[in-house]
Amino acid sequence: MSLEAESPLHSSSSSDDFVGFLNTELELAALDSANKDAEVNNDHTNVIEEPSRIFLKVIKDTVEIEGPRIFSTVEESTGEEELVVAGGSCDFICRKNDLRRFQDLKLATSEIDRLRGADLKSLLREKKLVLILDLDHTLLNSTVLTDVSAEEQYLLREAESLRNAPERSLLKLDGLHILTKLRPFVHNFLKEANTMFDMYIYTMAERSYALEIVKHLDPMGVYFNCKVISQSDSTQRYLKGLDVVLKEESHVVILDDTKIVWNKHSENLILMEKYHFFASSCRIFGLGIKSLSELRQDERESDGALANILGVLKRVHQKFFDPVLKRLRQEILHGCVIVFSRVFYTTSPPEEEAIWKMAEQLGAICLKEVDASVTHIVSLDPGTQKSWWALKNNKFLVNPRWIEAANFMWRRQPEENFPEMFHWERTDDLPPGEPSEVVIWEVID
């Protein structure tokens, strides 16, 4: 069976649509004047130069950073299939057929790995994975208006009556001549999944159809924010691939009703039961049964396909982050060797104190006495010998809130933002070994 049967609309490359999409997706530093006119380079290519954009272009083993951005409308296809990695907030790769002219700077492909790594750290700090979502038969079912059967005519009247209802599940898209039924529980599904995943739409349909549907799934741009990939963005016809998503494959979960389109990433795939709401959908897939719409039935919200899959995603998320968060937390203060001074006011062993345990969970080594390896003295009293030792030996002297802030922010905080409670300066010449009680101090503003 042809894969084209899976979607009511199929992708045809459109430069205007592609340019419009990237205009909303990419925001980088200005590289040229905003008022340059369009110019013609040769007989075959009309080149439109747009400022304030740069791109990374993959050419074998190198990547070029190129700007200003240049789009071109090509009258004759060159057959080139180079890939372009769009910079900024755009997280997927685009065909070179859509982006033509580039120039100037070069980077090694390791820059892409660096970008992936930086993005991964950001996601892990937010305790999120990546979720790739299919549209048709996964989150919804669509049919062209001319395929609405006699038994389904009531749906057209219902769609008209619900046209202004918020979060309605039946959409009549007149501009596309499409009737779309959202799968039950889809709005709650997206709301909850968004707390665990950075979400993308990846569909085999045309971009115009996908963007129109996303307007209704995500009217405020909270879930996808233009992270919509259509068939024209794929590098292989009728196949989907993570090569167009700048994410670490090991942190990606895919939700799709069709396995064959993900043949290179089947281990990442959670296969969905197809949603056949309309009669045309049952007919296309050779199902000799009446559709849900003809039966005037639907999946239940409480225990339907999306509700069940949300439970699976929650378990995946938990199983992934239980060990990962522990490793990530241990990187925060890795390399820090800490001694506490006048922080504990109990008779319990210091290693049983909450702040000591917190520092160790963040990857720091905690000692009871100073030595050459110590990097930080954590103190509430800058008048102690250990505090003085830190100042004398150019070590960090911070208050306990420095550790608490690192734990809360999931990154090491600047020590200068967490000084001792007062700043003191020694005013005598007593050697470091003398008791602190006989040392003369004065408070310095």
N, C-alpha and C positions, 0 to 999 in steps of 0.2 A: 504493500500500500504506500502510495506517495505520501511523503511527509507534508506536502503542501495541503493535504486535507485537514491538517490539524488546526489551521487558523483561518478565520473568515477573510483576512486580508494578508497579502504576502508582500514581502519587501521588494521594492525597486529603488535602486540608489538614487538619491536626490541631493545634489550639492547644496541647493538653497536650504533644505531642511537640515542638512548636516551642519552648515555654517551657523544657522540660527541656534541649533542646539549647543554648539561649542561656545557661541557668544554668551550663553547663560551659564556655561559650565566652567570656563577658565577665567581666572582673575589673577594676573601676575603683574610685576612691576612694568611701568611704562618704558618703552624702548625707543619711541619715536613720536613725532607730532601726530596729534589725533585727526588732523585735517588733510592728510595726503590724498590726492586724487587717484582714481583708478588709472592704471597704465597698461598698455599693450606691449608684450614682449616679442611676440612673433605672430605669424599668420594663423597659428592654430590654437593659441592659448591666450585667453583674456585673463590677466592677472590682477586681482584686487588686493591691494596691500592694506592690512589692518594693523594699527599700532597696539601697544600695550599687551602683547602676547608673545610667549616663546614656546617652543616645542622641543621634545627629544625625539630624534629620528634614529631608528635602529637600522644600521647598514652593516651586515655581517657581524664583525666583532667590535664595532664602535658605535657610539651614540653621539649624535650631533645635537647641541643646544642651538636652536635657530630662532632668529627674530630679526625684524618684526615678523608677525605672522603673515603668511601669504596664502590665499586660497586661489584656485584657478578653475575656470570652467573649460574643460578640455573637449575640443570638438572631435578629435580622433583618439581612440583608445590606444595607449602604448603597450598595454599588456603587462605593465609593471606591477609587481605584487609586493613591493617593499612595505614595511609596516612603520607607522608613525606612532610614537608614544606621546600623547598630549600631556603637557605639564600642568602645573597648578592643581586645582582640586579635581580635575578629570582623572578617573582611575581606570580607564580602559584604553585599549589600543585601537587606532582607526586605520582604515585602508589608505594607502598612498594614492589610490585613484581619487580620493576626496581631498587630499592635501598635496599640492604639487611642488611648489617652489620653496626651497629652504637655502640657508646660507650661514657661513661663519663658524662658530665655536664647536669643539668636539669634546666628548667625554668617553671614558671607557664604559663598557656595559656594566661594570661593577657599580656605576651610579644608580642603575635601576635596582640592583640588589640593595643598595644603601637606602633608596627610597622605600622599597618594600620593608626593609628592616625597621626604619623609622616609623612607618605607618603601623607595623605590627606592634611595636612597643606602645604606641599610643592606644591601639585597640585593647591590648592586654591591661593597660592601666585602667581603662574604662570597663574592664571585665567583659569584653565583647569578642565574639567570633564574627565570621562573614557568612551571610545567608544569601544565596542566589535563588530567586523565585521566578518560576515560569508563570505565564499568564493563563493562556487558554487551556481549559480542562484541568487546571490546577487551582487557580484562584477564582475562575469564572468560566462561563460558557457563552459564546456569542453566535448569532446567526444573522445572515443578511435578511432584510425585511421581506424580500420576495420569497424566501423559503419558510416563512411562518405559515404553519398549516392551518386548516380551517378550525381544528380543535384548539389552536393556540391564539386565536384572534382576541380572546379576552385579555391577553397579556398586553396588547397594544393599548387598549383602553386603560388598563391598570397603570402602564408606564406613563401615560399622559396625566393621570390623576395624581401620580407621585412625583411629577417633574420637579416640584419645589421642595420636596421633603428632604431633610438632612439625612445623610448616610442611607439613602434608599438603595435597595438591592437590585432593582430592575431599571435599566437605563435604555432609553430610546435615543440613539445618536443619529439625528437626522442628517448631519453633514456627511456621515460615513455610511448611511443607509443600513445601520446595524442595530440589532436589539441584543442587549447584553444582560445576563443574569449573574450577579455576584454570588459566589458560593456562601452558604450560611456560615456565620461566625467569622467572616473574613476581616471585618473591622476590629473585632476583639483580638483576633489572631495577630494582625499587624501591630496593634498597640502593645501587646505583651512581648511579641518577638523583638520589637524595637529596643526593649530594655536589655536584650541579650546579644543582639546581632547588629552589625552594620549591613543594611539590606540593599540588594540590587534587584532590578527586574531584568530578565534576559529572555527575550521572546523571539520566535521565528516570524513574527508578524511585521508589518510595515511600521516605521517609526511614528507616522501620523496617528495610526490606530493605537499604538502603545502609549503615546503621550496623552491622548484623549482619555484612555482608560485610567491612567495614573492620576489624572486630574480629579477623578471621582474616588479613587482609592486613597489618595493622599492630597486633599485639596489645599492643605496648609504647607505642603513641602516638608513635612516633619520626617517622613520615613525614607524617602528616596532622593529628594533634592536633586533631580535631574540625573540620577544614576540609573539610566534606562538604556539597555543595550538591545538593539534590534538585529534582524538577520543581516542587514547591510554592514554591520560592524564586525561580523564574524570573519575569520580568516579562511574558513572552509564552508562551502555552500552546503546547506542543510545539516550542518553540524555546529554544536556549541562547544566552546573551549575556554578554559581559564587563562589562555595566553592573551586574551584581550582584557583581563582584569588584573590590575597591579596589586595582587594580594598573594600571600603565602598559601600555596595549595593545601598545606597541612592544617590550615585554620579555616578552611572553606567548607560549608555544608550546602548542598544543592537540593532543592525541592522541585521536582518535575514529574510529570506523568508519563514521559517518554524516555526510555532508557537508551535507545539506540543513538540519540543525538549527543549523548555524553559518553561515547565509547572509550574515550581516553581518561575519563574521570569517574568511572563507575563506582570506585570506592568512596567517593565523596557524596554519592547520590542517595537520597531517600526517595524511593519511588512512590508517587502518589496514585491513589485510585482515581481514574478519570471521572470528571464531573460531566455527565451527559444530561443536561437539563432540557435542551430543545430536541424536537423530533429530527431536525436535519443532522444533528450530531450523532444520534443513534443510527441514522440511515448511512451516513458517511463511513462509519466504522463497522457497518454490516451487522448491527444488532437488531435482531428480529423481535423487538419489544417496543412497547409504548414508552415514550419519554416521560420524565417526571412532570414536565409541563402539561402533557396531554392527560396525565393521571391527576393533575392538580395536587401534586405532592412535592416534597423537597427533603433534602437531608435535614436532620435535626441539628440545631445549634449545639446542644449540650454534649452530644456524643457522636457528631458527624466526623467527616474526614479531617477537617482542619483542627477541630478540638482535640482529636486523638493525636495528630501529628504535633501539635503544640506541646503535649505531654512528652513526646519523644524528644523534641528539641530541648526541653527543660532538662531532661536527664543527660542528654549529650553535653549541654553547657556545664552542668554540675560536674560530670565525670571529667571533663577536660580541665576545668579550672581548679578543682581541688588540689592536684599536684602542681599545676602550672603557677598558680598564685603563690604557692609556697616558694618556688624557685625564683619567681619574679621579685617577691618581697625581699629575699635574701640578697638581691643585687643592689638594693637601695643604699645601704651603708657598707657595702663590701669594701674592704681596705681600711676601714676605720678601726682604730684600737682605742678603747675608751676606758678611762678611770673616773669613778665618781667620787666627789668630795662634798661632804656635808649635805647629801641629798636624802639619805635614809635616816629616819628617826625611830626605828624599831630595833629590837634585839635580834630579829630574824637574820639569818645569813643573807648577805647582799644579793646572792644569785637567785634568791627566792622573791626578790622585789619585782613589782610589775614593770618598772621602767628598765631594769636590767634585762628581763626576759624580752621586752619589746625591742631593745637594741639588738639582742642576739637574733631575734626573728628577722630583723632588717639586715642581717649579715655582718654586723659589727662583732668584734672580739672585745669582751669585757674583762678587765684585769682589776685586781684589788690594790696593786701598788704600781707606781710609775717605773718605766724603764725606757730605753731608747726607742722601742717600737711604738710607744704611745703617740697617738695623733691628736686626741681630744681629751680635755678635762671637762667634765660636766659637773657644774657646781652651782649651789645657791648662795655660797659665801666666798667672795673673791679674796677674803683675808686669810685663807688657809695656805699651808705650805704647798699643797698640790696646785692650787691656783697660781701661787707665785712662781712655782716651777714651770707652769705652762707659759707664763709671760716671759720668764727668763730664757726659756729654750725655744721660743717662737712656735709654740704649739697652740692649737685652737682652744679657747676658753669660752664655753657656751653654757647657757642654762638648760634645764631639762626639756623646755618647750621645743628645743631644736630636734630632739628625738621624736617627740609627739607630732610635730609638724611633718617630719619625713614620713611617719607612719600614716598620717592623714592624707598627704599629698602624693604619696607613692613615688617620691623622688627626693634625693638629698637636697636640703635647703641651704642657701648661702649662710655660712656661719656668722657673718657680720650682722645679720638680721636678728641674731639671738645672743646678744652679749650677756656677760654676768650682770647681776642685779645693779651693781655700782661699778664704776671704773676706778681702780686704785693704783697708786704709784708708790713704790717703796722709797723712803726718804733717808734711810741709813745705809751703812755699808756692811751689815752683818752678813756672814756667809749663809748659803742656803740651808745648812744643817742646823742652824739655831732654831729653837722653838718659836712658833709663831707668836706666842704670848708676849715676847719681849721685842718683837719687831715693831717699829714705828711706821704707821701708814697714814696717809691723808687722802681724802676723797677728792678726785679730780673731775670736773664737769666734762 
